[in-house]
Amino acid sequence: EWTADVGPDEELALTADALQRRVVQLGREVAGTRHARLAMALSCLVMIVGGALASLRLKTAQPLVIYCWAFFPAIAALVTISTGKEMVHRSGLEWLVVLWGGVIAIAILSVLSFRSVARS
């Protein structure tokens, strides 16, 4: 027999809360993965341009030196993308700054290298 005095089911409320938390977490995972893929794609282009500009700027240097000037910033970008993605998954969208930070840093370095090469 049903009565009007019966309140909400506590177990159902706990399950609904858990489901809501999982939906929010999945939304963060989707956003983090989507941004990480976009950042990886853009970082490839920025790394190629940055490496080419480094080779132009360091035209008298040994090839290994030029490779290092292109390689280490690229590794830093990959680390920031991966770290940012994981932090977005765990904590929220505010960590997108870290995810995109490496790509933006390489882009800034590329612009500065371009200005240096264009002057000479």
MODELLER restraints for C-alpha pairs under 7 A, 6 or more apart:
rsr = mdl.restraints
at = mdl.atoms
rsr.add(forms.Gaussian(group=physical.xy_distance, feature=features.Distance(at['CA:25:A'], at['CA:89:A']), mean=6.89, stdev=0.5))
rsr.add(forms.Gaussian(group=physical.xy_distance, feature=features.Distance(at['CA:28:A'], at['CA:88:A']), mean=6.17, stdev=0.5))
rsr.add(forms.Gaussian(group=physical.xy_distance, feature=features.Distance(at['CA:28:A'], at['CA:89:A']), mean=5.25, stdev=0.5))
rsr.add(forms.Gaussian(group=physical.xy_distance, feature=features.Distance(at['CA:28:A'], at['CA:92:A']), mean=6.20, stdev=0.5))
rsr.add(forms.Gaussian(group=physical.xy_distance, feature=features.Distance(at['CA:28:A'], at['CA:93:A']), mean=6.88, stdev=0.5))
rsr.add(forms.Gaussian(group=physical.xy_distance, feature=features.Distance(at['CA:29:A'], at['CA:89:A']), mean=4.77, stdev=0.5))
rsr.add(forms.Gaussian(group=physical.xy_distance, feature=features.Distance(at['CA:32:A'], at['CA:85:A']), mean=4.95, stdev=0.5))
rsr.add(forms.Gaussian(group=physical.xy_distance, feature=features.Distance(at['CA:32:A'], at['CA:88:A']), mean=5.51, stdev=0.5))
rsr.add(forms.Gaussian(group=physical.xy_distance, feature=features.Distance(at['CA:32:A'], at['CA:89:A']), mean=6.15, stdev=0.5))
rsr.add(forms.Gaussian(group=physical.xy_distance, feature=features.Distance(at['CA:33:A'], at['CA:85:A']), mean=6.48, stdev=0.5))
rsr.add(forms.Gaussian(group=physical.xy_distance, feature=features.Distance(at['CA:36:A'], at['CA:81:A']), mean=6.03, stdev=0.5))
rsr.add(forms.Gaussian(group=physical.xy_distance, feature=features.Distance(at['CA:36:A'], at['CA:85:A']), mean=6.06, stdev=0.5))
rsr.add(forms.Gaussian(group=physical.xy_distance, feature=features.Distance(at['CA:36:A'], at['CA:99:A']), mean=6.90, stdev=0.5))
rsr.add(forms.Gaussian(group=physical.xy_distance, feature=features.Distance(at['CA:39:A'], at['CA:81:A']), mean=6.99, stdev=0.5))
rsr.add(forms.Gaussian(group=physical.xy_distance, feature=features.Distance(at['CA:39:A'], at['CA:100:A']), mean=6.40, stdev=0.5))
rsr.add(forms.Gaussian(group=physical.xy_distance, feature=features.Distance(at['CA:39:A'], at['CA:103:A']), mean=6.89, stdev=0.5))
rsr.add(forms.Gaussian(group=physical.xy_distance, feature=features.Distance(at['CA:43:A'], at['CA:103:A']), mean=5.48, stdev=0.5))
rsr.add(forms.Gaussian(group=physical.xy_distance, feature=features.Distance(at['CA:46:A'], at['CA:106:A']), mean=6.75, stdev=0.5))
rsr.add(forms.Gaussian(group=physical.xy_distance, feature=features.Distance(at['CA:46:A'], at['CA:107:A']), mean=6.01, stdev=0.5))
rsr.add(forms.Gaussian(group=physical.xy_distance, feature=features.Distance(at['CA:47:A'], at['CA:74:A']), mean=6.20, stdev=0.5))
rsr.add(forms.Gaussian(group=physical.xy_distance, feature=features.Distance(at['CA:50:A'], at['CA:70:A']), mean=6.69, stdev=0.5))
rsr.add(forms.Gaussian(group=physical.xy_distance, feature=features.Distance(at['CA:50:A'], at['CA:110:A']), mean=4.86, stdev=0.5))
rsr.add(forms.Gaussian(group=physical.xy_distance, feature=features.Distance(at['CA:51:A'], at['CA:70:A']), mean=4.76, stdev=0.5))
rsr.add(forms.Gaussian(group=physical.xy_distance, feature=features.Distance(at['CA:53:A'], at['CA:110:A']), mean=6.84, stdev=0.5))
rsr.add(forms.Gaussian(group=physical.xy_distance, feature=features.Distance(at['CA:53:A'], at['CA:113:A']), mean=6.09, stdev=0.5))
rsr.add(forms.Gaussian(group=physical.xy_distance, feature=features.Distance(at['CA:53:A'], at['CA:114:A']), mean=6.32, stdev=0.5))
rsr.add(forms.Gaussian(group=physical.xy_distance, feature=features.Distance(at['CA:54:A'], at['CA:66:A']), mean=6.38, stdev=0.5))
rsr.add(forms.Gaussian(group=physical.xy_distance, feature=features.Distance(at['CA:54:A'], at['CA:69:A']), mean=6.74, stdev=0.5))
rsr.add(forms.Gaussian(group=physical.xy_distance, feature=features.Distance(at['CA:54:A'], at['CA:70:A']), mean=6.74, stdev=0.5))
rsr.add(forms.Gaussian(group=physical.xy_distance, feature=features.Distance(at['CA:54:A'], at['CA:113:A']), mean=6.86, stdev=0.5))
rsr.add(forms.Gaussian(group=physical.xy_distance, feature=features.Distance(at['CA:55:A'], at['CA:66:A']), mean=5.76, stdev=0.5))
rsr.add(forms.Gaussian(group=physical.xy_distance, feature=features.Distance(at['CA:56:A'], at['CA:117:A']), mean=6.87, stdev=0.5))
rsr.add(forms.Gaussian(group=physical.xy_distance, feature=features.Distance(at['CA:57:A'], at['CA:113:A']), mean=6.97, stdev=0.5))
rsr.add(forms.Gaussian(group=physical.xy_distance, feature=features.Distance(at['CA:57:A'], at['CA:117:A']), mean=5.74, stdev=0.5))
rsr.add(forms.Gaussian(group=physical.xy_distance, feature=features.Distance(at['CA:58:A'], at['CA:66:A']), mean=6.66, stdev=0.5))
rsr.add(forms.Gaussian(group=physical.xy_distance, feature=features.Distance(at['CA:73:A'], at['CA:106:A']), mean=6.63, stdev=0.5))
rsr.add(forms.Gaussian(group=physical.xy_distance, feature=features.Distance(at['CA:76:A'], at['CA:102:A']), mean=6.41, stdev=0.5))
rsr.add(forms.Gaussian(group=physical.xy_distance, feature=features.Distance(at['CA:77:A'], at['CA:102:A']), mean=4.05, stdev=0.5))
rsr.add(forms.Gaussian(group=physical.xy_distance, feature=features.Distance(at['CA:77:A'], at['CA:103:A']), mean=5.66, stdev=0.5))
rsr.add(forms.Gaussian(group=physical.xy_distance, feature=features.Distance(at['CA:80:A'], at['CA:98:A']), mean=5.93, stdev=0.5))
rsr.add(forms.Gaussian(group=physical.xy_distance, feature=features.Distance(at['CA:80:A'], at['CA:99:A']), mean=5.38, stdev=0.5))
rsr.add(forms.Gaussian(group=physical.xy_distance, feature=features.Distance(at['CA:80:A'], at['CA:101:A']), mean=6.81, stdev=0.5))
rsr.add(forms.Gaussian(group=physical.xy_distance, feature=features.Distance(at['CA:80:A'], at['CA:102:A']), mean=5.59, stdev=0.5))
rsr.add(forms.Gaussian(group=physical.xy_distance, feature=features.Distance(at['CA:81:A'], at['CA:99:A']), mean=4.24, stdev=0.5))
rsr.add(forms.Gaussian(group=physical.xy_distance, feature=features.Distance(at['CA:81:A'], at['CA:100:A']), mean=6.50, stdev=0.5))
rsr.add(forms.Gaussian(group=physical.xy_distance, feature=features.Distance(at['CA:81:A'], at['CA:102:A']), mean=6.96, stdev=0.5))
rsr.add(forms.Gaussian(group=physical.xy_distance, feature=features.Distance(at['CA:82:A'], at['CA:99:A']), mean=7.00, stdev=0.5))
rsr.add(forms.Gaussian(group=physical.xy_distance, feature=features.Distance(at['CA:83:A'], at['CA:99:A']), mean=6.75, stdev=0.5))
rsr.add(forms.Gaussian(group=physical.xy_distance, feature=features.Distance(at['CA:84:A'], at['CA:95:A']), mean=5.66, stdev=0.5))
rsr.add(forms.Gaussian(group=physical.xy_distance, feature=features.Distance(at['CA:84:A'], at['CA:96:A']), mean=6.01, stdev=0.5))
rsr.add(forms.Gaussian(group=physical.xy_distance, feature=features.Distance(at['CA:84:A'], at['CA:98:A']), mean=4.95, stdev=0.5))
rsr.add(forms.Gaussian(group=physical.xy_distance, feature=features.Distance(at['CA:84:A'], at['CA:99:A']), mean=3.92, stdev=0.5))
rsr.add(forms.Gaussian(group=physical.xy_distance, feature=features.Distance(at['CA:85:A'], at['CA:99:A']), mean=6.11, stdev=0.5))
rsr.add(forms.Gaussian(group=physical.xy_distance, feature=features.Distance(at['CA:87:A'], at['CA:95:A']), mean=5.96, stdev=0.5))
rsr.add(forms.Gaussian(group=physical.xy_distance, feature=features.Distance(at['CA:88:A'], at['CA:95:A']), mean=5.31, stdev=0.5))
rsr.add(forms.Gaussian(group=physical.xy_distance, feature=features.Distance(at['CA:88:A'], at['CA:96:A']), mean=6.62, stdev=0.5))
